[in-house]
Amino acid sequence: MKLLIITYGTEGDTRPLAALGHALMQAGHQVDLLGDASTLGVAQTLDIPARAVAGDIRATIAADGAMRDITRNLARLTIAHSGDWLGQAIEAGRGCDAIIVSGLAGLVGLSAAEALRVPAIGAMLIPISPTAAFASPFLPLTPPRLFNRASHHLFGELSWRVFRTATNRARAQAGLPPRRSLWTDHPMLYGVSPALVPRPVDWPDNAHVCGQWVPPLASTFTPPDDLRAFLDAGEPPVYIGFGSMAGFDNTRLMKAVTGAVGDRRALFNAGWSGIDTTRLPANVHAVGHVPHDWLLARCALAIHHGGSGTTHSACRAGIPSVIVPFAGDQFFWNARLRAAGVMHHALKGATITADALGAALAYAGSETARNSAKAIGQAMQHEDGCTTAVRLVERYATRR
């Protein structure tokens, strides 16, 4: 089969889709991937045909103070480029058997599938199908359980109000009629672990929890000499990394991190933050892009932003996490790990202090946290998210 994957988001959004694309290619299918230019590195490493779509998410996130209003900034980016994305998706998807849609490009991808008269398959890293089991992952707070299902519908309706005009403008340019409501009947594949999010019993039959989609990079990775020497020189370090997060108060964050970590051995990945790694304390070693699947198993615990990918990778490695969330679904993953006993503290990136982070680190070193993390890691080792997703894509792509 010929398949098109279209996604738009940060590296953490594109990397799992590249893993899925690679698995589909290994199964004998032809795959093309569309995403933001700054996030296509893993796809290129895996030899997946990949093309950049319009927009620059890294510049949008990195703008000074952008994190304070990140939801609005990403919405503006999506609205500005919906027409471009739809045109690019239709052109790239000609002759395909199905379109796999994800991230901020989801509505565009669904419209492209409609234009090309092929099945659309949702592929998400956040469980957004309505359920009474938990509230919408995009809420910054946890409402009473009674309102869980309603919170999903509310978020969906609010999102549709934000994007409806731009989506219908793009559809008109492509010769499609306007949509009056969100799509709700297409299959949804979730690259999340059932060890963290058991499949809700009230989900429709076409919503699936597959397991994490992990790029096969660890087995061929050769660490730089300085990283190998640092790891060999002492006890497993603390991993510190905030992924694609940027546009926040770097000074406040690093003051809290270095104050809480103290003289412990640590690895720091600056990601997209722009933090100057030449000013790190002597006990903190800077690292670049290293596969989490390789690195985190060699660490004692991980301090991170709580993106779906990093949260899953730390859990898969069997190590405790200390999540410092900034936006979006990061608060959801914080709550999931607290419910699982891996974490105890509800932190916030905007107000983080050395004392608060230090208390969370102390809990992460407890026997309760270590045993809880280990149990989740052992469960995840039996999952094969990519193989599960490939079988489901093959099933749904043949339905016309």
Secondary structure, DSSP 8 states (H G I E B T S, - for coil): -EEEEE--S-HHHHHHHHHHHHHHHHTT-EEEEEE-GGG-HHHHHTT--EEE-S--HHHHHHSTTGGGGHHHHHHHHHHHHHHHHHHHHHHHTTT-SEEEE-GGGHHHHHHHHHHHT--EEEEESS--S--SSS--TT-SS---GGGHHHHHHHHHHHHHHHHHHHHHHHHHHTT----SS---SS-EEE-S-TTTS---TTS-TTEEE------TTGGG----HHHHHHHHTSS--EEEE-TT--SS-HHHHHHHHHHHHTTS-EEEE-TTS---GGGS-TTEEEE-S--HHHHGGGSSEEEE---HHHHHHHHHTT--EEE---STTHHHHHHHHHHTTS------GGG--HHHHHHHHHHHTSHHHHHHHHHHHHHHTT--HHHHHHHHHHHHHT--
